[in-house]
Amino acid sequence: VFGSPADYKIALQAIAELNYAIRRKNNKASKLASELSEVLLGFSESIVYYTEKELRLAMLEPKLFDALLVYTYATAGCTTIITENIKDMPKLKGIKFHNPFT
């Protein structure tokens, strides 16, 4: 699963969710969350974005955010998605999921 950093993509939503989760679990870690987000944003060629239309559709139904993540990574050429939230992810042919915590 693990290759070179150039092999990876990260969704802007994933960076925002990571930042939020760190702050939620430990409010004193706000500086760490900000620094980590800045490092990840520094890999701009690896960041995948959504179109406005995709975001508007996803806001209609919270479960659509997971589908949007899978779709966005798939269209960016990813074949493996690393996530701890495998059970909520929609299945898409050619996409594998890896939970690094199991």
C-alpha positions in Angstrom: 0.0 0.0 0.0 2.7 2.5 0.9 4.8 3.9 -2.0 6.5 7.2 -2.6 4.8 10.5 -1.6 4.2 11.2 -5.3 1.9 8.2 -5.4 -0.5 9.8 -2.9 -3.5 12.1 -3.2 -5.4 13.9 -0.4 -8.7 15.6 -0.6 -9.1 19.1 0.8 -12.0 17.7 2.8 -9.7 15.1 4.4 -7.3 17.9 5.5 -10.2 19.9 7.0 -11.6 16.8 8.8 -8.2 15.9 10.2 -7.8 19.4 11.5 -11.2 19.3 13.1 -10.7 15.9 14.7 -7.4 16.9 16.3 -8.9 20.0 17.8 -12.0 18.2 19.0 -10.0 15.5 20.7 -7.5 17.9 22.3 -8.2 21.6 22.2 -4.6 22.3 23.3 -3.4 20.7 20.1 -4.8 23.6 17.9 -1.3 24.7 16.9 -0.3 21.1 15.9 -3.5 20.8 13.9 -2.7 24.1 12.1 0.9 23.1 11.4 -0.1 19.7 10.1 -2.7 21.2 7.8 -0.1 23.6 6.4 2.3 20.8 5.7 -0.3 18.8 3.9 -1.4 21.9 1.9 2.2 22.3 0.9 1.8 19.2 -1.3 -0.5 21.1 -3.6 0.1 18.8 -6.6 -1.3 16.0 -4.5 -4.5 17.7 -3.4 -7.8 16.8 -5.1 -10.6 19.2 -5.1 -14.4 19.1 -5.7 -16.4 21.1 -8.2 -19.1 23.5 -6.9 -21.7 21.2 -8.3 -20.3 18.2 -6.5 -20.2 20.1 -3.2 -23.8 21.3 -3.5 -25.0 17.7 -4.1 -23.0 16.4 -1.2 -24.5 19.0 1.2 -27.9 17.6 0.5 -27.1 14.3 2.2 -24.2 13.7 4.7 -23.6 10.2 3.4 -22.8 11.7 0.0 -19.6 13.2 1.4 -18.2 9.7 1.6 -19.3 9.0 -1.9 -17.8 12.3 -3.0 -14.5 11.3 -1.5 -14.4 8.0 -3.2 -15.4 9.5 -6.6 -12.9 12.3 -6.3 -10.0 10.0 -5.5 -11.1 7.6 -8.3 -11.1 10.4 -10.8 -7.7 11.5 -9.6 -6.4 8.0 -10.5 -6.3 6.5 -7.1 -6.8 2.7 -6.7 -6.4 2.5 -2.9 -8.0 4.8 -0.3 -6.5 4.8 3.2 -9.3 5.4 5.8 -10.5 4.2 9.1 -14.1 4.6 8.0 -14.3 1.7 5.6 -17.8 0.6 6.5 -19.4 3.9 5.3 -17.6 4.0 2.0 -19.5 3.2 -1.2 -18.0 0.3 -3.2 -16.6 1.3 -6.6 -15.0 -1.1 -9.0 -11.3 -0.9 -9.0 -11.0 0.9 -5.7 -9.6 -0.8 -2.6 -9.8 0.4 1.0 -7.1 0.1 3.6 -7.5 0.8 7.3 -4.1 1.5 8.7 -5.4 0.9 12.3 -6.4 -2.7 11.8 
